C-alpha cells in the first residue's frame, strides 16, 4: 500500500499469518515468497497508519504546506520478508529515481513505523541504526531494544518487556501465586522475556518458576506433548505464556487433546487479545485468562475511514496482490475475477467490490478496544510532530553545528532522530507521548480478563491497570469483583510449592529445589517468628522468652523468695515468732530481774544475748522479697554482725563460768577481776567491731549487688544477690565459725565441772547445735539454685537462733514460770546455777 507525498513514511505490518518461503539454494533465481491466511488486525493496523497520515494532511496546524505519504509492506510474520521490505523502504523501491527540483519518483522514507515482532525489529534496527533512520515500533517489546548503544534510532510506543514482566510479577504477588510455569516463544521476544522474568523474580523474591519451556517454532507434536505433560503433572496452577497467536494455537490444540484443565493462564500482550484463541474450542481451557495488554485509546473518525475502503479504488495494483483485495476476499468469502479453477464449480461466489462491510461481523470495524491501533496512531504522530518541530526551527537558532537548522531538502535521518528524542505532545485522547533516554514511552498497561459466558460467547473486559509511578514503582490496581475465574469455586486458585510457614516456625530450604519449596520447622525455645515464611527465628531479648506458640516474646517469669509464696510466708512467720519469743523472754527476765535465777545468770549478758538473738531473727527478713541494692548490702552485714554479737556474748558467758569456777577455789579470787562488767562489755564490743570492720571492707571493695540469673532456667529470671567478693563472704562466715568453735571448745572443756556449774553444759549443747546447723548450711547453700539458696540461709539463721534461744533460756523460763519454788536463793545455791 502506498501514497505519494512530499515526505514519505514507511510501515511494516503483519497482514498475513503464514508464509511460504522458497528454498534458497543459490543455484537459480529464487521465487518470490507467498503469504496466506489474512490477519485482520494486521490489515487494520496498516489502515490506521493510512488514516493517521490522512488526518495529519488535513490538519493545518501540523506540518502546514507539507503533504505526508506512506509506503506500507506486509512482513507475513517472516523475518526475511520483513527485512526485504525495510531495506526497500530505506533505499527506495523504484528502479530509477530522477532527482531534480520536483523529486520525481518514490524517494526513501524518512522514518519507519514498525516492525511488530521483536526479532524483526532487532534485525531491521541493526541496519537502519547505522544510518540513524528513525524506527518507531508499535508492538516490539523485547527489553534488549532499550540498549541505546546497539539501537540508537529505535523508538517504541509500547512498554518494554522489562516493565511487562514486572507487571506480571505484581499480579502474581497480588494473588499470592509464588509457583508458576513459564512458556516462551523460540525467538528474541520469548527468550529475552524468560531471562528478564527469572532475573526479576530472583531480585524481588516474590516467587519461583516451576518450569521454563521454549515452545517449538513449528508444530512439533512430540515436543508439544512433552511440554503439556509437564504442565499436567506440575503442582503449579498458574501458567505464563509469551508467544504469538499463530503458534499459541499449536499449544492449545495439544492442551485440548489431553484435556488439561484447572490452569490459570496469564497472557503476554502478544496474544492477550487474539480473537483466533477466543473460540468455543479453546475457551473451556482459556476462560478466565488474565492478560497484560496495551493501553486502550480512542481515535475519532477511524471507523468511518475503515468502512470507506473499496477494491475499485486500487486499479493501479492487480487484484491478486492487493492487500485490500485479499482482505475483501477473506471477509466476504468470495474471489475476484478471474476466480481460481474450480471455485465457481464448488459453489463459490465472485466479489463485486460493492459488498457492504457493515453487513458482516468483523473485528475490522470494531473500534471499542483500540490498543495496538492506538500505538500505531501515536507512532505516526510522533514522527509527524518531530518533523514539524524540525521545520519550525528558526535560522541561526538551530541545534546543529553552527546553530543551523535542518531543511526538508537537505534532511539527514539523524537530524530527525534528534527531534524524536525530544518530542512531547498530547493525543486527542489525552495521553502524553514522549520518549525516555532509551527510546521507551512512559509505561502503562491494562489488565484484561477473558469471560466465558453461559451462552458460549466470549467477552474481554478491562479489570485494572498497572503503571509506573515516581514514588511507588510499579503500581497495580485491580477490580477483583469483575474478574471471571474459570474454576468451580469461582475463586482465584492457590499456586504455591509450599504453604507459608505459620508464625512460630521458620523455613528450611529443600535441597536441589527452588527457594519457594521448603519445610516449616518449629523455632527452638527462646526464639520466635511473628511473620509467615521467615528464614530464621529471632532470639527474644534478654528479659523475654518465647510463648508456647513461638510467635511472641513475653516477659520471663521472675523468681525470688517472696513474701507472697508459701515458703516465704512460713519463713516470715517463723522469723516474727522467734522475734516475739525473744521479746517475751526479755520481758520475763526484766520482770523477774530481782529473782535469784535471773541475777545468778549475769542479767546484763543475758539481756545482750536476747537482744542479739532478736536481731538474728529480724535480719532473716532481709533475705525475703525482691533483692534491691540496699537489701543485698544490708542482709549479709546485718547477719554477720548480729551473729557475732550473739556468739560473742556466749563466748564471754562461757569464760565467766570458767572464771567463777576458778574463783571458788582457794587463791583463785584474782581471776574474777579480769571479768568484771566493763571487761565483759569491752570484750563483746571488740569482737563485734572486728566483724563490723570485715563487713565494711567487703561492702567498700566489692559490694553485693542484685543479679538477674538465667542459668538455672532459660524461661525464668531468678533475682538473687551476687555476693560480689566470695573472699569477703567466706571471711565473714569464717569469723563467726571461729568464735562459735572457740565457744564450743571452752564450754566442752568445762562440761565436767561440778554439777553446781552445769551452765557450761547448756552452752556446750547450744553451740553444738549452732555449729551443726552452719556446717550443714555450707554444702546445702552451694547446691541450692535460685531463691532456694536464700531459703536455705534463712532456715540456717532461724534454726541456729531457735537452737540458742531454746537451749540457753528454755530451762530458766521453765523455772521462773512453772517452778517458782525453785527460784529462791536457797534453791539456786543448792543447784549452783550461776554463770
ZAZA-423201 format. One record per residue (C-alpha): x, y, z. Coordinates in pm, whole numbers, plus 50000, padded with zeros to 5 digits. Example, Ala and Ser with C-alpha at 12.3 -4.5 7.8 and 13.67 -1.06 7.14 Angstrom:
<atoms>
ATOM,51230,49550,50780;
ATOM,51367,49894,50714;
</atoms>
This chain:
<atoms>
ATOM,50000,50000,50000;
ATOM,50136,50340,49913;
ATOM,50051,50705,49874;
ATOM,50274,50975,49735;
ATOM,50367,51286,49926;
ATOM,50632,51548,49993;
ATOM,50765,51332,50273;
ATOM,50711,50957,50285;
ATOM,50679,50741,50596;
ATOM,50731,50366,50582;
ATOM,50535,50098,50760;
ATOM,50579,49726,50830;
ATOM,50270,49525,50930;
ATOM,50168,49162,50962;
ATOM,49877,49136,50724;
ATOM,49910,48757,50681;
ATOM,49954,48482,50937;
ATOM,50166,48243,50736;
ATOM,50420,48250,50456;
ATOM,50584,48010,50217;
ATOM,50948,48095,50162;
ATOM,51122,47914,49872;
ATOM,51440,47721,49931;
ATOM,51738,47949,49878;
ATOM,51978,47708,49706;
ATOM,52169,47986,49528;
ATOM,52164,47778,49208;
ATOM,51873,47953,49041;
ATOM,51673,48271,49071;
ATOM,51452,48229,49379;
ATOM,51077,48267,49353;
ATOM,50902,48536,49547;
ATOM,50770,48427,49886;
ATOM,50394,48391,49912;
ATOM,50174,48483,50209;
ATOM,49839,48338,50309;
ATOM,49592,48346,50598;
ATOM,49475,48707,50627;
ATOM,49533,48861,50969;
ATOM,49252,49112,51007;
ATOM,49415,49304,51293;
ATOM,49736,49348,51093;
ATOM,49541,49491,50799;
ATOM,49352,49716,51038;
ATOM,49683,49847,51177;
ATOM,49802,49932,50826;
ATOM,49478,50118,50759;
ATOM,49517,50301,51092;
ATOM,49852,50437,50974;
ATOM,49694,50547,50649;
ATOM,49416,50719,50848;
ATOM,49665,50897,51075;
ATOM,49858,51035,50777;
ATOM,49536,51142,50608;
ATOM,49428,51317,50932;
ATOM,49767,51496,50960;
ATOM,49743,51613,50600;
ATOM,49405,51768,50680;
ATOM,49541,51942,50994;
ATOM,49654,52294,50911;
ATOM,49836,52332,51242;
ATOM,50062,52029,51197;
ATOM,50307,52023,50905;
ATOM,50139,52303,50710;
ATOM,50232,52309,50339;
ATOM,50379,51958,50370;
ATOM,50198,51650,50246;
ATOM,50283,51318,50403;
ATOM,50282,50998,50201;
ATOM,50328,50637,50301;
ATOM,50460,50309,50175;
ATOM,50346,50001,50368;
ATOM,50479,49644,50347;
ATOM,50347,49312,50473;
ATOM,50603,49110,50673;
ATOM,50391,48791,50688;
ATOM,50548,48723,51032;
ATOM,50863,48621,50848;
ATOM,51198,48787,50917;
ATOM,51324,48760,50560;
ATOM,51013,48918,50413;
ATOM,51006,49198,50668;
ATOM,51377,49265,50619;
ATOM,51332,49295,50242;
ATOM,51052,49544,50297;
ATOM,51260,49752,50539;
ATOM,51554,49770,50300;
ATOM,51320,49873,50020;
ATOM,51178,50148,50239;
ATOM,51521,50277,50337;
ATOM,51671,50276,49988;
ATOM,51363,50341,49770;
ATOM,51189,50070,49573;
ATOM,51193,50227,49226;
ATOM,51443,50102,48970;
ATOM,51533,50462,48888;
ATOM,51474,50784,49078;
ATOM,51503,51113,48888;
ATOM,51648,51364,49131;
ATOM,51563,51722,49041;
ATOM,51369,52007,49191;
ATOM,51043,51815,49169;
ATOM,51190,51490,49304;
ATOM,51006,51266,49058;
ATOM,50982,50906,49182;
ATOM,50937,50747,49520;
ATOM,51229,50854,49744;
ATOM,51347,50668,50053;
ATOM,51133,50714,50362;
ATOM,51243,50943,50647;
ATOM,51111,50711,50916;
ATOM,50957,50368,50961;
ATOM,50659,50263,51171;
ATOM,50716,49903,51273;
ATOM,50800,49622,51299;
ATOM,50552,49428,51516;
ATOM,50794,49148,51600;
ATOM,51088,49195,51836;
ATOM,51308,48965,51628;
ATOM,51231,49160,51310;
ATOM,51280,49492,51488;
ATOM,51621,49383,51619;
ATOM,51742,49280,51273;
ATOM,51599,49582,51094;
ATOM,51708,49834,51356;
ATOM,52062,49694,51341;
ATOM,52077,49809,50980;
ATOM,51866,50125,50993;
ATOM,52055,50231,51306;
ATOM,52375,50250,51104;
ATOM,52218,50535,50903;
ATOM,52022,50671,51201;
ATOM,51690,50617,51025;
ATOM,51424,50654,51297;
ATOM,51216,50342,51354;
ATOM,50910,50352,51580;
ATOM,50769,50013,51673;
ATOM,50413,49975,51797;
ATOM,50441,49614,51921;
ATOM,50808,49509,51971;
ATOM,50853,49470,52346;
ATOM,51191,49298,52389;
ATOM,51381,49475,52666;
ATOM,51700,49431,52464;
ATOM,51580,49705,52228;
ATOM,51630,49959,52507;
ATOM,52007,49933,52450;
ATOM,52086,50272,52301;
ATOM,52437,50168,52202;
ATOM,52307,49894,51974;
ATOM,51985,50058,51858;
ATOM,52046,50435,51855;
ATOM,51748,50525,51632;
ATOM,51489,50282,51772;
ATOM,51178,50409,51948;
ATOM,50854,50243,52051;
ATOM,50508,50338,52170;
ATOM,50461,50016,52368;
ATOM,50631,49948,52702;
ATOM,50922,49706,52701;
ATOM,50906,49352,52832;
ATOM,51106,49463,53135;
ATOM,50801,49652,53252;
ATOM,50561,49385,53129;
ATOM,50747,49125,53332;
ATOM,50734,49344,53642;
ATOM,50362,49400,53581;
ATOM,50305,49024,53570;
ATOM,50505,48980,53889;
ATOM,50278,49237,54052;
ATOM,49978,49021,53954;
ATOM,50146,48709,54096;
ATOM,50222,48896,54416;
ATOM,49868,49032,54443;
ATOM,49709,48687,54437;
ATOM,49984,48514,54632;
ATOM,50090,48296,54337;
ATOM,50450,48207,54419;
ATOM,50472,47897,54200;
ATOM,50420,47932,53824;
ATOM,50521,47783,53493;
ATOM,50669,47990,53211;
ATOM,50632,47916,52839;
ATOM,50810,48136,52584;
ATOM,50849,48156,52210;
ATOM,51170,48045,52044;
ATOM,51276,48393,51935;
ATOM,51421,48710,52081;
ATOM,51084,48813,52220;
ATOM,51037,48496,52423;
ATOM,51397,48424,52520;
ATOM,51460,48776,52649;
ATOM,51130,48765,52836;
ATOM,51237,48439,53005;
ATOM,51571,48584,53113;
ATOM,51405,48901,53237;
ATOM,51139,48702,53426;
ATOM,51394,48483,53601;
ATOM,51610,48784,53687;
ATOM,51320,48992,53825;
ATOM,51185,48702,54030;
ATOM,51528,48641,54175;
ATOM,51569,49007,54271;
ATOM,51218,49058,54407;
ATOM,51191,48721,54582;
ATOM,50818,48719,54504;
ATOM,50805,48367,54364;
ATOM,50968,48086,54168;
ATOM,50927,47918,53834;
ATOM,50826,47553,53846;
ATOM,50944,47511,53488;
ATOM,51058,47721,53194;
ATOM,50995,47578,52848;
ATOM,51062,47710,52498;
ATOM,50773,47641,52262;
ATOM,50874,47499,51923;
ATOM,50872,47732,51623;
ATOM,50673,47488,51411;
ATOM,50409,47235,51510;
ATOM,50642,46978,51668;
ATOM,50385,46736,51807;
ATOM,50627,46536,52021;
ATOM,50776,46844,52185;
ATOM,50436,46996,52246;
ATOM,50316,46668,52400;
ATOM,50615,46667,52635;
ATOM,50553,47027,52743;
ATOM,50181,46969,52805;
ATOM,50262,46652,53003;
ATOM,50490,46864,53221;
ATOM,50216,47124,53272;
ATOM,49970,46850,53367;
ATOM,50196,46685,53627;
ATOM,50332,47009,53778;
ATOM,50186,47143,54100;
ATOM,50195,47495,53953;
ATOM,49841,47606,53872;
ATOM,49948,47930,53701;
ATOM,50098,47932,53350;
ATOM,50256,48244,53199;
ATOM,50294,48245,52820;
ATOM,50497,48477,52596;
ATOM,50403,48363,52246;
ATOM,50249,48479,51920;
ATOM,49885,48387,51847;
ATOM,49959,48163,51550;
ATOM,50194,47936,51748;
ATOM,49984,47962,52062;
ATOM,49717,47777,51865;
ATOM,49951,47478,51827;
ATOM,49999,47461,52205;
ATOM,49626,47489,52274;
ATOM,49549,47209,52029;
ATOM,49762,46977,52243;
ATOM,49610,47113,52567;
ATOM,49264,47034,52431;
ATOM,49372,46690,52313;
ATOM,49500,46599,52662;
ATOM,49209,46783,52829;
ATOM,49432,46977,53069;
ATOM,49200,47192,53282;
ATOM,49234,47375,53613;
ATOM,49506,47610,53495;
ATOM,49514,47987,53535;
ATOM,49665,48140,53221;
ATOM,49847,48473,53217;
ATOM,49890,48613,52868;
ATOM,50154,48847,52736;
ATOM,50045,49139,52523;
ATOM,50129,48940,52207;
ATOM,49820,48715,52233;
ATOM,49614,48860,52513;
ATOM,49353,48999,52272;
ATOM,49383,48745,51994;
ATOM,49036,48663,51862;
ATOM,49159,48341,51700;
ATOM,49203,48192,52050;
ATOM,48867,48312,52186;
ATOM,48670,48032,52028;
ATOM,48430,47772,52175;
ATOM,48702,47515,52107;
ATOM,48958,47682,52335;
ATOM,48753,47884,52586;
ATOM,48677,47589,52821;
ATOM,49052,47593,52886;
ATOM,49140,47962,52834;
ATOM,48838,48111,53008;
ATOM,48939,48334,53298;
ATOM,49274,48421,53140;
ATOM,49436,48733,53281;
ATOM,49633,48931,53027;
ATOM,49865,49225,53006;
ATOM,49761,49442,52719;
ATOM,49840,49772,52559;
ATOM,49673,50085,52687;
ATOM,49335,50138,52521;
ATOM,49275,50460,52335;
ATOM,49016,50633,52118;
ATOM,49066,50754,51762;
ATOM,48776,50970,51643;
ATOM,48686,50917,51276;
ATOM,48872,50589,51238;
ATOM,48564,50369,51187;
ATOM,48434,50591,50909;
ATOM,48772,50577,50736;
ATOM,48793,50198,50769;
ATOM,48448,50148,50625;
ATOM,48526,50356,50314;
ATOM,48783,50119,50160;
ATOM,48679,49974,49824;
ATOM,48868,49742,49593;
ATOM,48785,49955,49291;
ATOM,48994,50237,49436;
ATOM,49312,50038,49370;
ATOM,49306,49974,48997;
ATOM,49675,50055,48981;
ATOM,49750,49726,49156;
ATOM,49639,49387,49036;
ATOM,49369,49227,49246;
ATOM,49584,48924,49317;
ATOM,49849,49120,49505;
ATOM,49644,49397,49665;
ATOM,49620,49392,50043;
ATOM,49271,49537,50020;
ATOM,49158,49275,49772;
ATOM,49288,48985,49982;
ATOM,49116,49128,50289;
ATOM,48797,49170,50087;
ATOM,48807,48808,49971;
ATOM,48875,48685,50324;
ATOM,48596,48893,50478;
ATOM,48320,48810,50226;
ATOM,48444,48461,50135;
ATOM,48444,48540,49765;
ATOM,48701,48567,49488;
ATOM,48769,48841,49233;
ATOM,48769,48750,48869;
ATOM,48940,48561,48728;
ATOM,48842,48313,49000;
ATOM,49069,48015,49077;
ATOM,48992,47694,48894;
ATOM,48703,47505,49049;
ATOM,48594,47795,49269;
ATOM,48269,47867,49088;
ATOM,48202,47496,49029;
ATOM,48229,47442,49406;
ATOM,47961,47700,49477;
ATOM,48195,47992,49546;
ATOM,48089,48348,49480;
ATOM,48259,48622,49283;
ATOM,48347,48951,49453;
ATOM,48192,49260,49301;
ATOM,48362,49520,49517;
ATOM,48021,49657,49614;
ATOM,47977,49438,49922;
ATOM,47891,49623,50242;
ATOM,48132,49584,50535;
ATOM,47853,49685,50768;
ATOM,47668,49362,50694;
ATOM,47940,49129,50822;
ATOM,48061,49060,51177;
ATOM,48429,49150,51166;
ATOM,48675,49289,51414;
ATOM,48798,49518,51141;
ATOM,48528,49776,51215;
ATOM,48537,49725,51594;
ATOM,48682,50042,51746;
ATOM,48566,49974,52103;
ATOM,48903,49833,52206;
ATOM,49177,50018,52019;
ATOM,49509,49911,52164;
ATOM,49779,49829,51903;
ATOM,49591,50063,51667;
ATOM,49636,50340,51920;
ATOM,50009,50264,51935;
ATOM,50034,50291,51556;
ATOM,49844,50618,51571;
ATOM,50085,50759,51833;
ATOM,50389,50636,51636;
ATOM,50279,50821,51321;
ATOM,50206,51137,51517;
ATOM,50544,51114,51694;
ATOM,50721,51121,51357;
ATOM,50496,51399,51233;
ATOM,50546,51618,51541;
ATOM,50922,51564,51524;
ATOM,50924,51669,51160;
ATOM,50704,51967,51245;
ATOM,50938,52075,51527;
ATOM,51230,52046,51290;
ATOM,51064,52260,51021;
ATOM,50970,52527,51275;
ATOM,51336,52582,51357;
ATOM,51438,52948,51320;
ATOM,51752,53005,51109;
ATOM,52054,53084,51317;
ATOM,51900,52929,51629;
ATOM,51918,52565,51528;
ATOM,52052,52281,51741;
ATOM,52312,52164,51493;
ATOM,52666,52276,51415;
ATOM,52685,52650,51361;
ATOM,52332,52690,51502;
ATOM,52200,52558,51173;
ATOM,51852,52419,51118;
ATOM,51766,52112,50916;
ATOM,51568,52158,50597;
ATOM,51341,51926,50407;
ATOM,51567,51933,50101;
ATOM,51886,51851,50297;
ATOM,51733,51639,50573;
ATOM,51960,51380,50725;
ATOM,51790,51093,50920;
ATOM,51996,51157,51236;
ATOM,51859,51511,51246;
ATOM,51506,51374,51275;
ATOM,51628,51134,51547;
ATOM,51741,51441,51744;
ATOM,51387,51579,51741;
ATOM,51234,51239,51808;
ATOM,51429,51216,52132;
ATOM,51273,51545,52242;
ATOM,50922,51513,52105;
ATOM,50642,51578,52353;
ATOM,50276,51605,52257;
ATOM,49930,51506,52378;
ATOM,49690,51290,52176;
ATOM,49322,51383,52132;
ATOM,49250,51104,52386;
ATOM,49454,51296,52644;
ATOM,49766,51076,52663;
ATOM,50104,51246,52671;
ATOM,50363,51097,52438;
ATOM,50736,51134,52492;
ATOM,51038,50906,52493;
ATOM,51296,50847,52766;
ATOM,51671,50817,52715;
ATOM,51623,50458,52590;
ATOM,51353,50542,52337;
ATOM,51075,50395,52556;
ATOM,50745,50561,52638;
ATOM,50613,50610,52989;
ATOM,50493,50255,53066;
ATOM,50130,50173,53139;
ATOM,49936,49853,53073;
ATOM,49576,49750,53108;
ATOM,49491,49419,53275;
ATOM,49214,49228,53098;
ATOM,49015,48914,53174;
ATOM,48860,48662,52934;
ATOM,48497,48592,53020;
ATOM,48334,48272,52901;
ATOM,47964,48348,52913;
ATOM,47692,48085,52973;
ATOM,47568,48114,52615;
ATOM,47911,48008,52488;
ATOM,48016,48355,52377;
ATOM,48326,48532,52497;
ATOM,48399,48877,52623;
ATOM,48723,49055,52702;
ATOM,48691,49312,52978;
ATOM,48927,49554,53146;
ATOM,48975,49470,53515;
ATOM,49257,49704,53611;
ATOM,49583,49863,53510;
ATOM,49945,49870,53608;
ATOM,50167,50171,53566;
ATOM,50496,50307,53683;
ATOM,50485,50588,53934;
ATOM,50766,50807,54057;
ATOM,50738,50707,54421;
ATOM,50575,50362,54427;
ATOM,50738,50194,54127;
ATOM,50502,49952,53956;
ATOM,50152,50015,54091;
ATOM,49880,49757,54026;
ATOM,49512,49845,54055;
ATOM,49262,49558,54016;
ATOM,48884,49536,54041;
ATOM,48867,49179,54169;
ATOM,48488,49180,54172;
ATOM,48484,49189,53790;
ATOM,48728,48902,53737;
ATOM,48587,48576,53599;
ATOM,48755,48266,53745;
ATOM,48722,47951,53535;
ATOM,48704,47720,53838;
ATOM,48422,47553,54026;
ATOM,48492,47763,54332;
ATOM,48476,48084,54126;
ATOM,48773,48196,54332;
ATOM,49139,48252,54242;
ATOM,49339,47928,54262;
ATOM,49622,47851,54503;
ATOM,49955,47811,54329;
ATOM,50238,47761,54576;
ATOM,50510,47500,54606;
ATOM,50492,47514,54986;
ATOM,50234,47685,55202;
ATOM,50361,47978,55402;
ATOM,50512,47880,55733;
ATOM,50289,47984,56020;
ATOM,50425,48209,56294;
ATOM,50640,48011,56532;
ATOM,50815,47818,56254;
ATOM,51086,47901,56006;
ATOM,51164,47791,55654;
ATOM,51425,47531,55571;
ATOM,51503,47507,55200;
ATOM,51471,47174,55032;
ATOM,51787,47061,54862;
ATOM,51800,47079,54481;
ATOM,51462,47256,54467;
ATOM,51366,47621,54403;
ATOM,51367,47852,54701;
ATOM,50986,47856,54710;
ATOM,50991,47490,54812;
ATOM,51066,47448,55180;
ATOM,50971,47276,55502;
ATOM,50846,47452,55813;
ATOM,51046,47376,56128;
ATOM,50932,47498,56473;
ATOM,51154,47754,56641;
ATOM,51359,47644,56938;
ATOM,51282,47776,57286;
ATOM,51362,48140,57332;
ATOM,51320,48220,56962;
ATOM,51017,48333,56766;
ATOM,50886,48424,56423;
ATOM,50588,48655,56413;
ATOM,50568,48671,56033;
ATOM,50492,48399,55783;
ATOM,50772,48225,55594;
ATOM,51063,48364,55793;
ATOM,51403,48224,55708;
ATOM,51532,48240,56063;
ATOM,51390,48255,56409;
ATOM,51465,48568,56608;
ATOM,51604,48541,56959;
ATOM,51398,48711,57226;
ATOM,51556,48998,57421;
ATOM,51740,48915,57741;
ATOM,51445,48959,57976;
ATOM,51193,48790,57746;
ATOM,51109,48434,57646;
ATOM,50904,48272,57373;
ATOM,50545,48176,57437;
ATOM,50433,47816,57369;
ATOM,50331,47909,57012;
ATOM,50677,48061,56947;
ATOM,50520,48368,56787;
ATOM,50558,48622,57065;
ATOM,50822,48720,57316;
ATOM,50671,48752,57661;
ATOM,50843,48875,57978;
ATOM,51022,48596,58159;
ATOM,50875,48478,58485;
ATOM,51058,48627,58781;
ATOM,51152,48415,59077;
ATOM,51274,48515,59421;
ATOM,51191,48435,59781;
ATOM,50872,48637,59805;
ATOM,50655,48733,60097;
ATOM,50361,48600,59894;
ATOM,50499,48250,59834;
ATOM,50407,47976,60082;
ATOM,50774,47924,60167;
ATOM,50830,48297,60216;
ATOM,50520,48325,60432;
ATOM,50636,48036,60654;
ATOM,50984,48177,60696;
ATOM,50850,48526,60767;
ATOM,50608,48390,61025;
ATOM,50885,48184,61188;
ATOM,51115,48487,61198;
ATOM,50849,48703,61358;
ATOM,50765,48421,61600;
ATOM,51129,48398,61708;
ATOM,51142,48776,61750;
ATOM,50825,48769,61954;
ATOM,50959,48491,62176;
ATOM,51278,48690,62234;
ATOM,51072,48990,62338;
ATOM,50862,48773,62568;
ATOM,51170,48615,62727;
ATOM,51329,48955,62761;
ATOM,51011,49080,62928;
ATOM,51010,48783,63164;
ATOM,51372,48843,63257;
ATOM,51313,49215,63311;
ATOM,51003,49148,63517;
ATOM,51186,48888,63728;
ATOM,51521,49069,63723;
ATOM,51546,49073,64103;
ATOM,51483,48699,64138;
ATOM,51780,48482,64222;
ATOM,51781,48283,63896;
ATOM,51798,48597,63680;
ATOM,52056,48765,63896;
ATOM,52263,48443,63912;
ATOM,52271,48425,63524;
ATOM,52456,48753,63459;
ATOM,52149,48951,63369;
ATOM,52338,49208,63157;
ATOM,52489,48944,62927;
ATOM,52155,48768,62913;
ATOM,51985,49089,62803;
ATOM,52255,49147,62538;
ATOM,52220,48790,62421;
ATOM,51843,48822,62391;
ATOM,51881,49148,62201;
ATOM,52130,48992,61959;
ATOM,51903,48690,61908;
ATOM,51617,48923,61826;
ATOM,51840,49093,61567;
ATOM,51930,48750,61426;
ATOM,51561,48667,61381;
ATOM,51489,49005,61223;
ATOM,51787,49002,60986;
ATOM,51639,48693,60818;
ATOM,51361,48919,60681;
ATOM,51619,49096,60465;
ATOM,51660,48771,60269;
ATOM,51290,48769,60175;
ATOM,51150,48990,59896;
ATOM,51292,49109,59565;
ATOM,51660,49188,59603;
ATOM,51746,49556,59596;
ATOM,52084,49719,59624;
ATOM,52029,49822,59986;
ATOM,51890,49484,60092;
ATOM,52179,49299,59926;
ATOM,52430,49517,60106;
ATOM,52250,49508,60438;
ATOM,52143,49144,60462;
ATOM,52489,48990,60497;
ATOM,52625,49275,60709;
ATOM,52330,49256,60947;
ATOM,52351,48875,60953;
ATOM,52725,48876,61022;
ATOM,52722,49145,61292;
ATOM,52411,49005,61468;
ATOM,52554,48656,61492;
ATOM,52897,48776,61604;
ATOM,52726,48981,61874;
ATOM,52532,48673,61978;
ATOM,52829,48434,61973;
ATOM,53050,48696,62147;
ATOM,52802,48712,62436;
ATOM,52802,48332,62460;
ATOM,53183,48324,62449;
ATOM,53212,48581,62726;
ATOM,52943,48398,62921;
ATOM,53143,48075,62889;
ATOM,53462,48245,63001;
ATOM,53279,48394,63302;
ATOM,53162,48044,63401;
ATOM,53521,47927,63391;
ATOM,53642,48227,63592;
ATOM,53375,48175,63859;
ATOM,53477,47812,63897;
ATOM,53844,47909,63944;
ATOM,53748,48183,64190;
ATOM,53564,47927,64404;
ATOM,53894,47756,64478;
ATOM,54148,47877,64735;
ATOM,54368,48153,64591;
ATOM,54154,48192,64273;
ATOM,53973,48512,64361;
ATOM,54211,48721,64150;
ATOM,54071,48567,63826;
ATOM,53737,48743,63863;
ATOM,53891,49090,63841;
ATOM,53960,49030,63471;
ATOM,53593,48955,63403;
ATOM,53409,49243,63557;
ATOM,53115,49413,63388;
ATOM,53335,49660,63198;
ATOM,53563,49384,63071;
ATOM,53265,49181,62954;
ATOM,53114,49473,62764;
ATOM,53455,49564,62619;
ATOM,53520,49209,62502;
ATOM,53178,49183,62329;
ATOM,53225,49523,62168;
ATOM,53577,49441,62050;
ATOM,53482,49107,61899;
ATOM,53178,49262,61728;
ATOM,53379,49557,61592;
ATOM,53611,49314,61413;
ATOM,53312,49174,61222;
ATOM,53192,49529,61151;
ATOM,53533,49607,61004;
ATOM,53517,49294,60789;
ATOM,53171,49391,60660;
ATOM,53276,49750,60590;
ATOM,53581,49638,60394;
ATOM,53369,49393,60195;
ATOM,53100,49649,60112;
ATOM,53352,49911,60008;
ATOM,53575,49685,59797;
ATOM,53323,49455,59629;
ATOM,52974,49514,59745;
ATOM,52696,49255,59693;
ATOM,52458,49363,59413;
ATOM,52122,49247,59277;
ATOM,52169,48996,58994;
ATOM,51934,48851,58734;
ATOM,52034,48488,58698;
ATOM,51913,48295,58391;
ATOM,52147,47999,58425;
ATOM,51907,47787,58623;
ATOM,51602,47829,58394;
ATOM,51602,47979,58044;
ATOM,51242,48092,58078;
ATOM,51282,48242,58424;
ATOM,51476,48525,58580;
ATOM,51596,48434,58926;
ATOM,51661,48750,59124;
ATOM,51939,48700,59374;
ATOM,52214,48890,59545;
ATOM,52555,48830,59398;
ATOM,52800,48825,59690;
ATOM,53047,49036,59497;
ATOM,53353,48908,59676;
ATOM,53350,48541,59763;
ATOM,53653,48602,59988;
ATOM,53463,48865,60184;
ATOM,53167,48633,60235;
ATOM,53400,48348,60338;
ATOM,53585,48567,60591;
ATOM,53251,48679,60738;
ATOM,53131,48321,60784;
ATOM,53476,48207,60894;
ATOM,53491,48464,61170;
ATOM,53151,48358,61302;
ATOM,53259,47997,61281;
ATOM,53584,48066,61463;
ATOM,53405,48231,61756;
ATOM,53146,47953,61764;
ATOM,53412,47682,61764;
ATOM,53606,47865,62033;
ATOM,53293,47893,62249;
ATOM,53216,47527,62189;
ATOM,53569,47417,62284;
ATOM,53578,47620,62608;
ATOM,53230,47502,62705;
ATOM,53325,47147,62616;
ATOM,53638,47164,62829;
ATOM,53443,47280,63135;
ATOM,53150,47048,63081;
ATOM,53276,46818,63360;
ATOM,53277,47088,63626;
ATOM,53085,47006,63943;
ATOM,52710,46992,63889;
ATOM,52671,47328,64051;
ATOM,52826,47479,63733;
ATOM,52601,47297,63479;
ATOM,52551,47621,63277;
ATOM,52854,47507,63077;
ATOM,52665,47201,62961;
ATOM,52384,47414,62824;
ATOM,52633,47635,62637;
ATOM,52810,47326,62502;
ATOM,52483,47181,62378;
ATOM,52370,47513,62225;
ATOM,52699,47562,62042;
ATOM,52688,47202,61922;
ATOM,52351,47276,61762;
ATOM,52479,47606,61624;
ATOM,52788,47451,61465;
ATOM,52593,47155,61327;
ATOM,52344,47386,61157;
ATOM,52609,47601,60993;
ATOM,52829,47308,60892;
ATOM,52528,47161,60714;
ATOM,52447,47505,60569;
ATOM,52758,47541,60354;
ATOM,52703,47243,60115;
ATOM,52326,47300,60113;
ATOM,52373,47667,60021;
ATOM,52618,47595,59743;
ATOM,52398,47327,59585;
ATOM,52068,47516,59612;
ATOM,51962,47702,59295;
ATOM,51799,48043,59282;
ATOM,51568,48150,59559;
ATOM,51623,47819,59740;
ATOM,51972,47939,59835;
ATOM,51814,48233,60017;
ATOM,51565,47996,60181;
ATOM,51848,47772,60299;
ATOM,52032,48070,60451;
ATOM,51714,48195,60623;
ATOM,51647,47845,60752;
ATOM,52001,47822,60893;
ATOM,51963,48161,61063;
ATOM,51629,48066,61216;
ATOM,51737,47714,61316;
ATOM,52056,47830,61487;
ATOM,51876,48121,61652;
ATOM,51600,47896,61788;
ATOM,51863,47647,61900;
ATOM,52042,47912,62105;
ATOM,51719,48062,62238;
ATOM,51569,47731,62350;
ATOM,51882,47569,62494;
ATOM,52005,47878,62684;
ATOM,51677,48031,62804;
ATOM,51431,47744,62795;
ATOM,51527,47587,63132;
ATOM,51538,47924,63308;
ATOM,51193,48031,63177;
ATOM,51060,47691,63283;
ATOM,51178,47754,63645;
ATOM,51061,48116,63651;
ATOM,50714,48045,63516;
ATOM,50634,47686,63614;
ATOM,50860,47608,63911;
ATOM,50873,47931,64113;
ATOM,50961,47733,64426;
ATOM,51300,47664,64263;
ATOM,51355,48039,64201;
ATOM,51483,48106,64552;
ATOM,51830,48183,64679;
ATOM,51840,47861,64876;
ATOM,51735,47654,64579;
ATOM,51971,47835,64347;
ATOM,52264,47792,64584;
ATOM,52171,47430,64627;
ATOM,52179,47373,64247;
ATOM,52460,47616,64184;
ATOM,52303,47769,63883;
ATOM,52543,48052,63837;
ATOM,52727,48198,63544;
</atoms>
